[in-house]
Amino acid sequence: MKDYSQDLQNRLKCVILRIGDIVIDKVGGHIGILILKTRHIDIIDDDIYVWEVKWINNVVSEFYNDNPASTILEEENLKLCIIVGTYEWHSVTGGTFEL
């Protein structure tokens, strides 16, 4: 019997996110750039990492100014979204993730 949790862990390790990577929300069509990675200490999960994503299209900015909207996304959740296909990922090093 196949160990799906181990397979998922191996796939998560293949996604190495870097500043400047582009993510595309395939549901909403939004395009974002990974701007900043920050470490946070969490009581339950120990250390977690979060990414600031600047969305560069199809978004209404706060207060309707010309600055792109930004979002904070937890790294493991972002990787999982890439693996299941919710986000398309294009690395600055040329890497992508395809099943």
Backbone as CSV, one residue per row, in Angstrom:
resi,resn,N_x,N_y,N_z,CA_x,CA_y,CA_z,C_x,C_y,C_z
1,MET,0.834,-1.176,0.000,0.000,0.000,0.000,0.889,1.254,0.000
2,LYS,0.490,2.226,-0.782,1.284,3.442,-0.943,1.116,4.363,0.264
3,ASP,2.223,4.936,0.723,2.200,5.876,1.833,2.022,7.291,1.274
4,TYR,0.776,7.765,1.237,0.477,9.063,0.641,1.039,10.228,1.438
5,SER,1.127,10.088,2.760,1.669,11.186,3.562,3.157,11.384,3.263
6,GLN,3.886,10.301,3.059,5.307,10.409,2.708,5.464,11.007,1.317
7,ASP,4.590,10.613,0.385,4.618,11.161,-0.965,4.362,12.667,-0.929
8,LEU,3.402,13.091,-0.119,3.097,14.512,0.018,4.287,15.264,0.608
9,GLN,4.914,14.707,1.632,6.086,15.349,2.237,7.218,15.497,1.224
10,ASN,7.426,14.478,0.395,8.474,14.551,-0.633,8.152,15.636,-1.656
11,ARG,6.900,15.769,-2.039,6.508,16.806,-2.991,6.667,18.196,-2.381
12,LEU,6.325,18.348,-1.097,6.497,19.643,-0.431,7.960,20.068,-0.422
13,LYS,8.869,19.105,-0.255,10.301,19.411,-0.240,10.800,19.887,-1.605
14,CYS,10.103,19.524,-2.673,10.507,19.924,-4.033,10.220,21.395,-4.314
15,VAL,9.311,21.989,-3.557,8.942,23.387,-3.779,9.795,24.252,-2.864
16,ILE,10.775,24.918,-3.440,11.665,25.799,-2.682,11.372,27.222,-3.131
17,LEU,10.713,27.968,-2.263,10.273,29.320,-2.601,11.394,30.321,-2.353
18,ARG,11.444,31.337,-3.230,12.463,32.384,-3.123,11.837,33.747,-3.392
19,ILE,12.472,34.766,-2.871,12.053,36.134,-3.173,12.126,36.332,-4.683
20,GLY,11.062,36.897,-5.242,10.998,37.135,-6.678,10.222,36.084,-7.440
21,ASP,9.913,34.945,-6.792,9.093,33.924,-7.448,7.721,34.494,-7.765
22,ILE,7.111,33.975,-8.815,5.781,34.409,-9.226,4.794,33.285,-8.933
23,VAL,3.662,33.640,-8.345,2.573,32.692,-8.138,1.330,33.231,-8.850
24,ILE,0.601,32.320,-9.461,-0.618,32.684,-10.169,-1.770,31.934,-9.528
25,ASP,-2.742,32.675,-9.036,-3.951,32.099,-8.457,-4.819,31.636,-9.622
26,LYS,-4.900,30.323,-9.826,-5.625,29.790,-10.971,-7.134,29.918,-10.828
27,VAL,-7.616,30.144,-9.623,-9.052,30.326,-9.405,-9.449,31.756,-9.745
28,GLY,-8.727,32.733,-9.203,-9.074,34.135,-9.403,-8.318,34.830,-10.519
29,GLY,-7.261,34.184,-11.022,-6.474,34.782,-12.078,-5.506,35.852,-11.617
30,HIS,-5.285,35.969,-10.321,-4.376,36.979,-9.789,-2.933,36.524,-9.945
31,ILE,-2.053,37.474,-10.188,-0.621,37.201,-10.316,0.092,37.917,-9.178
32,GLY,0.942,37.183,-8.457,1.651,37.768,-7.325,3.130,37.467,-7.358
33,ILE,3.893,38.320,-6.698,5.333,38.151,-6.574,5.668,37.994,-5.095
34,LEU,6.482,36.982,-4.772,6.920,36.784,-3.383,7.944,37.857,-3.049
35,ILE,7.632,38.671,-2.049,8.444,39.836,-1.717,9.342,39.610,-0.505
36,LEU,8.804,38.989,0.539,9.540,38.898,1.798,9.136,37.644,2.551
37,LYS,10.134,36.921,3.075,9.885,35.746,3.912,10.226,36.116,5.346
38,THR,9.311,35.816,6.270,9.493,36.160,7.674,9.264,34.930,8.545
39,ARG,10.090,34.773,9.572,9.937,33.678,10.532,9.087,34.171,11.699
40,HIS,8.106,33.359,12.079,7.276,33.643,13.254,7.342,32.455,14.198
41,ILE,7.316,32.745,15.478,7.303,31.685,16.479,5.856,31.463,16.895
42,ASP,5.434,30.211,16.775,4.062,29.838,17.088,4.094,28.834,18.239
43,ILE,3.219,28.999,19.206,3.218,28.129,20.387,2.939,26.679,20.014
44,ILE,2.051,26.447,19.052,1.663,25.080,18.687,2.620,24.470,17.669
45,ASP,2.918,25.207,16.594,3.699,24.648,15.496,5.173,25.014,15.546
46,ASP,5.658,25.548,16.646,7.029,26.040,16.743,7.248,27.156,15.736
47,ASP,8.244,27.018,14.886,8.540,28.075,13.921,7.691,27.887,12.665
48,ILE,7.125,28.976,12.191,6.456,28.968,10.902,7.019,30.129,10.093
49,TYR,6.940,29.990,8.810,7.409,31.033,7.916,6.226,31.546,7.108
50,VAL,6.207,32.849,6.905,5.146,33.465,6.119,5.778,34.298,5.005
51,TRP,5.042,34.422,3.919,5.492,35.190,2.763,4.574,36.375,2.535
52,GLU,5.172,37.517,2.244,4.394,38.653,1.775,4.326,38.532,0.258
53,VAL,3.102,38.571,-0.272,2.875,38.464,-1.710,2.274,39.777,-2.189
54,LYS,2.901,40.398,-3.180,2.347,41.594,-3.822,1.592,41.132,-5.054
55,TRP,0.283,41.396,-5.071,-0.550,41.038,-6.212,-0.483,42.178,-7.214
56,ILE,-0.181,41.848,-8.463,0.094,42.896,-9.445,-1.000,43.057,-10.493
57,ASN,-2.052,42.264,-10.424,-3.158,42.466,-11.370,-4.474,41.975,-10.775
58,ASN,-5.565,42.392,-11.359,-6.908,41.930,-11.003,-7.289,42.133,-9.538
59,VAL,-6.735,43.133,-8.908,-7.085,43.402,-7.516,-7.405,44.873,-7.341
60,VAL,-8.291,45.147,-6.424,-8.599,46.528,-6.072,-7.764,46.863,-4.851
61,SER,-6.900,47.825,-4.985,-6.027,48.221,-3.885,-6.831,48.908,-2.792
62,GLU,-6.292,48.829,-1.604,-6.902,49.526,-0.489,-6.896,51.030,-0.777
63,PHE,-7.989,51.687,-0.539,-8.153,53.132,-0.749,-8.017,53.537,-2.221
64,TYR,-8.073,52.563,-3.128,-8.074,52.825,-4.568,-6.868,53.612,-5.044
65,ASN,-5.728,53.379,-4.450,-4.523,54.051,-4.940,-3.789,53.138,-5.922
66,ASP,-2.655,53.572,-6.395,-1.936,52.821,-7.408,-1.006,51.745,-6.843
67,ASN,-0.959,51.585,-5.535,-0.100,50.564,-4.941,-0.770,49.200,-5.041
68,PRO,-0.016,48.171,-5.448,-0.614,46.835,-5.514,-0.980,46.326,-4.122
69,ALA,-2.028,45.530,-4.050,-2.443,44.925,-2.782,-1.434,43.850,-2.382
70,SER,-1.308,43.604,-1.094,-0.412,42.546,-0.625,-1.161,41.632,0.335
71,THR,-0.653,40.419,0.440,-1.230,39.395,1.294,-0.105,38.689,2.016
72,ILE,-0.372,38.192,3.207,0.578,37.361,3.940,0.076,35.920,3.860
73,LEU,0.925,35.013,3.361,0.560,33.601,3.233,1.563,32.740,3.984
74,GLU,1.069,31.759,4.728,1.923,30.829,5.454,2.600,29.902,4.438
75,GLU,3.899,29.657,4.614,4.700,28.956,3.617,4.206,27.539,3.313
76,GLU,3.941,26.742,4.320,3.528,25.358,4.062,2.179,25.317,3.341
77,ASN,1.281,26.218,3.692,-0.010,26.283,3.008,0.185,26.702,1.553
78,LEU,1.065,27.657,1.309,1.359,28.100,-0.050,1.931,26.943,-0.873
79,LYS,2.862,26.195,-0.298,3.426,25.038,-0.997,2.350,24.004,-1.317
80,LEU,1.465,23.760,-0.362,0.382,22.801,-0.579,-0.537,23.264,-1.709
81,CYS,-0.840,24.554,-1.738,-1.664,25.103,-2.822,-0.986,24.935,-4.179
82,ILE,0.331,25.018,-4.212,1.083,24.801,-5.447,0.985,23.337,-5.862
83,ILE,1.137,22.432,-4.918,1.117,21.004,-5.223,-0.255,20.556,-5.729
84,VAL,-1.323,21.045,-5.118,-2.665,20.609,-5.542,-3.175,21.385,-6.754
85,GLY,-2.454,22.434,-7.156,-2.808,23.121,-8.379,-3.646,24.375,-8.236
86,THR,-3.880,24.834,-7.009,-4.612,26.080,-6.812,-3.778,27.265,-7.265
87,TYR,-2.467,27.208,-6.991,-1.526,28.226,-7.455,-0.569,27.592,-8.450
88,GLU,-0.220,28.347,-9.469,0.845,27.971,-10.389,2.081,28.728,-9.934
89,TRP,3.227,28.059,-9.914,4.446,28.640,-9.353,5.529,28.709,-10.411
90,HIS,6.186,29.861,-10.493,7.310,30.057,-11.407,8.469,30.638,-10.604
91,SER,9.506,29.840,-10.441,10.646,30.233,-9.612,11.600,31.146,-10.390
92,VAL,12.282,32.002,-9.663,13.314,32.846,-10.285,14.475,31.999,-10.812
93,THR,14.595,30.769,-10.328,15.661,29.875,-10.791,15.190,28.994,-11.944
94,GLY,13.948,29.195,-12.387,13.425,28.417,-13.510,12.610,27.216,-13.107
95,GLY,12.479,26.925,-11.823,11.720,25.768,-11.371,10.224,25.995,-11.396
96,THR,9.490,24.911,-11.613,8.035,24.906,-11.500,7.659,23.593,-10.849
97,PHE,6.385,23.419,-10.577,5.931,22.149,-10.008,4.820,21.615,-10.886
98,GLU,4.999,20.401,-11.372,3.974,19.740,-12.153,3.845,18.317,-11.659
99,LEU,2.624,17.835,-11.601,2.380,16.461,-11.179,2.753,15.496,-12.283
